[in-house]
Amino acid sequence: MGRGLEHGQVGVRTVTGPSEPDGRRHAEGEPDGRRHAESVADVIASLTREVPDFPEPGVQFKDLTPVLADRHGLAAVTRALAEIADGADLVAGIDARGFLLGGAVANRLGIGVLAIRKGGKLPPPVFSQTYTLEYGTATLEIPGDGIDLAGRRVVIIDDVLATGGTVAAAAQLLAAAGAQVPVAAVVLELTALSGRDKVAPLAVRSLQTI
């Protein structure tokens, strides 16, 4: 999970499940054993809902809710993110859909998950990181007591990399707590917003780029 991971979208792979006795691989959750010879990006694209003019005119909003609500979509995304996070001591999911993804990835890898919360949601003491938005500021927090992050390899998990401010703040927050953050893994990257530049030199892996 070193710096060599900062080269973008995860490649094409067959979405399959455990091997059968005859050597074939069956898609997880499919009793008829149909194979999904789709890339993870194809799965995401086929299930993503596009909402025009939201949250403002001219913006084409990408809603990943149907991806996570679909059993095959969630399985494919979880598997791909887990491959990126393999070797981590802990995954950290960013409020709020990062919680869903982080929990699924942590469960697959057999490790724990840390919720990076929005400001004001946790009791003290906390580690806190404030960052700038287009209109105002926002704050992320993690517990300052009860979890020792010193020297632990923590992979950030989130749904979307847009301008990069939230992921950058999450990385700074974890580093302040003593964690090593080798990579951030996201489902969708909006390349026109140059979020990668904002989070550099942190490595970023995305499952789909648009």
N, C-alpha and C positions, 0 to 999 in steps of 0.2 A: 504493500500500500504506500509506496514512496512517491516521489515527485513525478515518476513516470506516468502517474494516473491522471494528469491534468490535460488530457487530450480529448476530452469530450465524450460523445455519445457511445454507449455500450453497443457492441456489434451485434450482428444477426446471430441468432441461435434458435434451435428448435425447442419449443416449450413442451416438455414431456414430463412424465412422472416416473415411478419406479419400474425397474425391469420386471418382465414376466419370465416364467420358467423357460419359455422358448427363445428368450433373448430379446424379444421386442420390448419397446418402452411404451407404456400407456400414459396418456395425459391424465394428470391428477384429477380425480373426481369424475372421470368419464367412464361409465361402465362399459361402453362399447369400444373403448380403447382407441378412439380416433386420435391421430397425431396432429399437433398444431405446429406446422412448419412455418411459423410466423416469427418475425423478430419481436422483441419486447416493444420496440417502437411502434410496430404495426398494431399490436394489441392495444396499446395506449391510444393510438390515433383512431382506431375503430370504435372505441368506447367513449372518448372524450366528447362532452357536449359543448358546442360553441354558441355563445350568447352574444348577439350583436348589440353594440351601443351600451355596454355595461362595463364598468360602473359610470362611464360617461360617453357621450356621442363619439363615434369613430373608433372605439375600442372593441375588439373582438375578444371577449372573455372566454378563457379555456377552463371549463368546469370538469375537474377530475373525479367528482363524486360518483358518476356511473362506473368509472374504472375500479374504484375501491369497493363498490357495491356488487360487482360481478365476481363470482368465485374464481373464475379463470383469470380475470384481470388482476385481482388481488394476489393470486398465487404467482403469476408471472412477474409482477412488480416486486413482490417480496423476495422471490428467488434471485432476481437480478440485483437488487439492492444488497442482499446478503452476500453475494459474491464480491461486491465492492468492499463491504465491511468486514469480510473474513479476516480474522487475526486481531480484531479489536478487543479490548477489554470491556468496552461499554459502548452503547450507541446513545446518542442524544437527539431526541426528537423535538423540533421547534413547534411551539404553539401555533396552530392547533392540529392540522392534519399530520404534522410530523409525529404527533403522539401515536396515531393509528399505525403509521408506517414503521415508526421506531419500535413499537411493541411487537409488531409482526416479525420484523427483522431480528430483534433480540431473541424472540422465542425460537426462530429457526436456527440461530447460531448457538443457543444455549447460554446466553449472557444476559446481563441486565440492561435496563433502559432508564435514561435520565430525561425527565421532562424539563425543557427550557421554557419557563413560563413568562407571560407578559407581566409587566410591573404591577405590584400591589396585590398579587395573588398568593404570595407565600409569607409565612410568619418569619420574623427575624430570628437569627441573622441571615443575610443573603449576600451573595455576590451579585452585583448589578452592573449593567452596561447600557448606557443611553446612546442612541444614534439618531441621525437626522433623516427625516422624511421630506417629501416634497412640500408638505404643509405641516410644519411643526416637528416634534420629536416623539420617539417611542423608547421604551425600556424593556430589556429582557433580564430575567433573574433566575438564579439557581440557588439551592440551599447552601448556606455558609457553614452548616454544621450537620453531622450525621453521615456525610458521604465524603470519603477521602479520594480526591481525584489526582493527587500528586503523582506524577510519573506514569499515569495510566493512559493508554491509547484509546481515544474517544473519537468515534466517527459521527459526524453530524448528518442527520437525515431530515429532509424536508420535501414538500411536494413540488414547489416551483422555485426556480432561480430567476428573478426578474432583474431589478436594479442591483441586487447583491447586498443591500444594506443590512438586512436581517441576518443573513448567513455570516457576513463579516462580523457583525456584533456578537453573534453566537460563538464564533471562533475566538474572539477577543475575551469573551466572558469565560470560556473554558480554560483558556491559557492563563488568565488571571488566577484561576483556582488551582493551577499547577498541572493541568492535563496536557498531554501531547495530542494535537489534532492533525492527523496525517491527510485527511480527505473529507470533503463534503459530498454526499450523494443525494441527488434530487431526481424526481420523476421527469419533470419537464423544465427545459431551459428556454427562455425567451431571448434569443441571441441579439436581437435588435437593441435591447436595453443594456448590453455590455456589462452584465453582472459579474462576469469572470474577472474583468479588470478591477472591480471594486473589492473582490475577495482575495486577489493575488497578494502574496505568493501561495495561498492555500490551494491545493489541488482540488478540482471539481470533476465529478463524474455525473453525467446526466443520461437518463434512459431514452429520452427523446428531445430533440432540439427543433425549434421552429424559428 
